[in-house]
């Protein structure tokens, strides 16, 4: 049996993780001297309460190689192989921790560690597809090939309410180009080749949500579609209902952004993820 591993930045809802038998290695959030494992020691709701009301801005900490080693060691007792899919190596050291843990396991079990070059549901949907493939009887090579084929077709567009949290978290990257903007403008950023890249800005939240909708409308051959949010489930639900009409009425996955991204994006954030083809995307 092939086992699937990912990290908590995939933002996979617990029922899906349990149903598909996915192992999730949590990242950490640190508020001053307090350290929490994402969705283990702190719920998403508790995290956002602390983020908005606390005096200390949190930082995220990647899982250690030992964290991955313990998971791989346990799974290798019963697995014929392990496929481990993680958030972009340009945004976190999580992938490198997984690679180090693989070398600690040695030849006990074949382990394929994959850099998704993205995050949240854009990665999470790859993980779901991999787990469904395994459960359908696909072999390790076929499932790995499927994930690698999905990477260039996976796209994420993020609407922020503010750049404040990207600045505080030090992960603003190329989005620095947006800093000269008027304060009430809503930034739009994308993940391109594993990095944060500025896409534009909207004059209001409503116009920003409209740009997220247009992003989906512009895509073709959509295979999967998901929306992740931090503190505005109503906006996410309404957007999902609109997008479902473009997506042939099929399910649009909804998920809460956890601490890994919430630290850097802040309240009001909505990220649309899809697997498909975009105009001009290579």
N, C-alpha and C positions, 0 to 999 in steps of 0.2 A: 504494500500500500504506500502511495506517495502522500506525504504530509505537506501542508501549506502553512507558511509562517509569514507574518507581516508585522508592522509596528503600529502603534496606536494613532499615528498621524493619518492612517487610512480612513479614520472616522467611520468605521463599519458599525452599524447598530448591533447590539448584543444578540438579538434573536438570529440574525444572519450568521454571525460568528459561530454561535452554538449549533445551528442547523447544519452548516457546512463543515464543521470540525476544523475551523481555522485557529491557529495559535497566534495570539497577539502579544508582542513584547512591548511593554509600555515605555514611553518617554517619561521624563520627570519635569515637574514644575517646582521651582524654588522661590518662595517668598521669604527673603531674608534668611533666617536660620531654619526655616521650615521647608522640608522637601517632601513632595507628594508624587506617588506614581499615578500617572494619568489613568483615570477611570478605575483605579484600584483603591487608592487612599483618599481620593477626592472626586466627587461627581462633577459633571459639566456645570450643573446649576451652582454648586458651591464655589467652583472656580470663578465663574463670572461675577458672583457676589463679592468675592475677595478682590477681583480685578478692579471692579468699579468703586468699591467702598474702602479698600485698604490703602494704607500710606506707602506701602512698598511695592514697586513694580516688579513682577516676577520675571524670572528668566527660565528658559527651557534647558534641560540637560539630556543629552543623548543616552540611550542605554549603553552599558559597558559591554565589552566582549564577554565578560563573565555572565551577564544577563542572558545573552544569546546562547552561550555555551550550555547553560543549564537547560534551556529549552531544547536545543539540538540534542543534547545528551539523552534527555528523557524520550524524545521522539525517535531517536535512532535505535532504541531497543525494539521498536515494533515497525519501523518504516523501512521500505526498500529504497527510499530517496526522499530528500527534503527540497522544496522550492521556496525560497525566502525572498520576498519582494518588498523593497523599501523606498522611502522618500528620497528625493533627489540628493545626490552626494554633494551637489554644489550649495545646498541649503543646510545640511546637517552632516555630522559624522556618524550617523546611525548606520549607514551602509558599510562604512569602514569597520565599525565594531562587529557587524555580522561577518564580514570577510575574515577578520582576525579570529572570531569564534570558530569559523569553519576550519581554519588551520589547526586549532586546538583539538578538534574532533579527530583529525587525521583521516585514515582510511576506513573508519568504522562504518560510515554511511555516506553515499554520494550527496553532496549539498550544492545546489545551484543558487548563488546569491545574485539578485537582479536589481540594478539601479533603475527605478521606474522613470527617473528624470521629471517627476511631477510630485503631486501631493494630494491630500484629502481624497474625495471620491474619484478623481481621475485615476488615482492609484488604486483606490478601493475597488473600483469596478474591474480592474485587471485581476485583482486578488480573487474576487467572486467568480470571475470567468475561469480562473485557474482551478479553483476548488470544485466548481461544477464539472469541469473537464475531468478531473481526477475521479470524481464520484460517478462519472459516466463511463469510466474504464480506460481513459486515455493514458498513455505511458508518459514517462518523465520528459523525454525529448519532445514529444508533441505538445505537451502543456507549456514547456519552456519556450518553444518556438511561437506558440500562440501569444504568450506575454510579450515577447520581443517584437512581434508584429504589431501588437496593440500600442506600443510606446509612441511611435511617430504619429499615430492616429488619435492620441489622447490629448485633449485640449482643456484648459481651465481659464476662465475669465472671472476676475474678482472685482466686486464693487465695494469700496471702502467708504465709511462715513467720515473718516479722518486719516491723515498720515501719522498722527501722533504716536500710535503704537508701533508702527514700523520703525519710526525714529528711536523710540525708547528701547526697542529690542535690538537695534543695530543691524537689522536685516533689510534695510531699504534698497540696497544695491542700486541698480540702474533707475529705480523709481525716484532717485534724487532729482531727476529732471522735472518732477512735478512740484518741487518744494516752493517754487516762486509763484505758485498759483494763488488765487484768491482763497481765503480761508473757508468760505462756505461751499467751494467747489468739491464735488465728490469724485475722487480719483478712481480710475479703472486700471487695473494691472493684470498682466497675464503671466503665465509660466511658459517661457520659451527656452528650449534647450536646457531645461533644469534650473533656470534662473528667473528671478523676478524682473519683469520688464514693463515699463510704462506703456499704456495703450492710448490713454486719453483721459478726459474728464467730462463730467456732466454738471450742468448748472443747478440741478436739483436731484434729490433722491429718486423722484418719479422718473426723471429723464434717464437716470442711471439704470434703473430697473428696465426701462424700455430698451436701452442698449444691450442689456443681457439677453432680452428676448430676441432682438435683431441678430445677435451673435448666433443663437440657435437657428433662427430662420435662414441664415446665410449658409449653414452647414448642409452637406449632402451625405447620403448613405449613413445616416445616424444609426449606430448599433446600440448605444447605451447613453443614457442621459441622467444626470443627477444634480441636485441642488443641496448645498451645505450652508448653514447659517449659524450665526453666533447668538444673537438675542432677539431676532425678529421672525419667529416661526410663521406669523400671519403673512408677511411679505413673501416668504419662501413658498407657502402653500398656494397663494394666489398666482405666483409666477409658475409654479408647477402645473397648475390647472391650465394656464394659457399655453405653456410649452407642450402639454400633452396633445393639444390640437395640431401642432406642427409635427409631432412625433407619432402621428397615426393613432392617437388615443392610447398608446401603450403606457406602461408604468414609468413615471419619473421618480427616481430614487430620492428620498429626502433624508438628510442626516444633520446632526448637530456638530458643528466644528468644536473639537476638543481643545485642551489646553495648548497643545503643540502649536497650533495656528492662532488660537485665540489670543495668546500672549502678544503676537506680532500684528494682528489685524484689528482687534478691539471690537467693541459693540457695533451693531448695525451692519456687520459684514455679511455679504452673500457671495458665494462662489458657485458658478455654474460649470459643471464638468461634462464633457461629452467625448464619445469615441465615434469618430466619423471623419469626413473630409471638409476642410475649410478652404475658401478661395485664397489662393496665393500661398498656402501652407505647403512646404516642401517635404 
